[in-house]
Every structure is written in C-alpha cells, then in structure tokens.
C-alpha cells in the first residue's frame, strides 16, 4: 500500500490527497520537482506540522472557502484542515509569473 503521510508533527499530520485507486496529483507533482524545490516545501510542512502555524503569508495563506496554500515559490500546494489534526494536500502546481504589459514611451 502506498504511504500518503508526508509528515507527522507534534501539532498536525500532513498527507497527500489520493483517489480510491491510489492516484495523487499533488504527490506526482512533488515527485517531478528538483531537490531544492522539494526541500522548500518540506520545510514548510515541518514548520506547520510541529508549530501549528506559519506566520509568513508569503509562505502559507488562507485562499478562501476553507482552502489554504503552501507557497514555496514558484510552486503552490493547496490544502485544507480536517478532523484529527490533519492537513490534506489536494492539488499542486507551478504558479506562472504575471506578464505585465510594457509601457510604451
């Protein structure tokens, strides 16, 4: 059986969402990242798992409708809090930079 727990901390257990067939989009995305990007994400997971919060809104933020986002730039990992002191990561993606129109003189 596939293991979906990312980290079991003192305050929260963080895990990957998975379908009944064992598919996990955020885990597949995570596995495609390079070591540096994986480490950035895991540092945030450990911080919230052990401390119960991440105060830096540039790294973890409420997005609305009970959805939160881990934000290790340039990636995003969407999640929600659930019973039993669990956080479930549901989706992950790379945020594309916003292209600002250049000013013409």
C-alpha positions in Angstrom: 0.0 0.0 0.0 1.2 3.5 -0.9 2.1 5.8 2.0 0.4 9.2 1.8 1.6 10.8 5.0 4.2 13.5 4.3 5.0 14.4 7.9 3.5 13.5 11.4 4.3 16.5 13.5 3.6 17.5 17.1 0.5 19.5 16.1 -0.6 18.3 12.6 -0.2 15.3 10.4 0.2 16.4 6.7 -0.8 14.0 4.0 -1.4 13.8 0.2 -4.9 13.5 -1.1 -5.4 10.3 -3.1 -8.2 8.8 -5.1 -9.8 5.4 -4.4 -7.4 4.0 -7.0 -4.4 5.4 -5.2 -3.7 8.3 -7.6 -2.4 11.5 -6.1 -1.9 14.6 -8.3 0.0 16.6 -5.7 2.3 13.7 -5.0 3.0 13.2 -8.7 3.7 16.9 -9.0 6.0 16.8 -5.9 7.9 13.9 -7.3 8.6 15.8 -10.5 10.3 18.7 -8.6 14.1 19.1 -8.2 15.6 18.5 -4.7 15.8 22.3 -3.9 12.0 22.8 -4.6 11.2 19.6 -2.6 13.2 20.8 0.3 11.5 24.2 0.3 8.1 22.6 0.5 9.2 20.1 3.2 10.5 22.9 5.4 7.0 24.5 5.4 5.3 21.1 6.1 7.6 20.5 9.1 7.1 24.0 10.4 3.3 23.8 10.4 3.3 20.2 11.5 5.4 20.9 14.6 4.4 24.5 15.4 0.8 24.6 14.2 1.2 27.7 12.1 3.3 29.6 9.6 3.1 33.3 10.2 4.6 34.4 6.9 1.7 34.9 4.5 4.1 34.8 1.6 4.7 31.1 2.5 1.3 30.0 3.7 -2.0 31.8 3.3 -5.8 31.4 3.5 -7.2 31.4 0.0 -10.9 31.4 0.9 -13.6 28.8 1.0 -11.6 26.8 3.7 -8.7 26.3 1.3 -5.1 27.2 2.3 -1.9 27.3 0.2 1.7 26.4 0.9 3.7 28.8 -1.3 7.3 27.7 -1.8 8.0 29.9 -4.8 7.2 29.3 -7.6 5.0 26.3 -6.6 1.7 26.1 -4.8 0.3 23.3 -2.8 -3.4 23.7 -1.9 -4.8 22.1 1.2 -7.5 22.0 3.8 -7.6 21.2 7.6 -9.7 18.3 8.6 -10.7 16.4 11.8 -8.0 14.7 13.8 -5.4 17.4 13.4 -4.8 16.6 9.8 -3.9 18.7 6.8 -4.7 17.2 3.4 -2.8 18.5 0.3 -5.2 18.3 -2.6 -3.6 20.0 -5.6 -0.2 21.3 -6.6 1.1 23.4 -9.5 3.7 25.9 -10.6 2.5 29.5 -10.5 3.2 31.2 -13.7 4.5 34.8 -13.5 2.1 37.5 -14.4 3.2 39.3 -17.5 2.8 43.0 -17.1 2.4 45.0 -20.3 5.4 47.1 -21.0 5.0 50.8 -21.1 5.5 52.4 -24.4 7.2 55.8 -24.5 
